């Protein structure tokens, strides 16, 4: 089965010194861990090594109400990476009008909406490195 990505929501986040959004999406049909840092957005005029990547990525339950695990460091927990995998992460300098790249192809982002109450408990770590 091939994997597809569904963008659930894009929400502004005010807890950062840089412009930041929470991105929520589902990878449908996942068959094992995939590279979180391949979720990105082209930054015209910059080499790909300078494009932004997810910050503080979390694997969520199917309803998006509970954090199951930090995405970083869960490669050995294969059950988290099978089937429909819901993710939520912070993304700096996002341009919601541009396509969002994933390991499974580009996805259009929905319009920016207010951060849902169910995601208000996500932890943002300023100097996160993974």
Helices and strands as residue ranges (DSSP letters): E 4-13, E 20-31, G 36-38, G 48-50, E 55-60, E 67-70, G 78-81, E 82-92, E 100-102, E 105-107, E 112-113, G 117-119
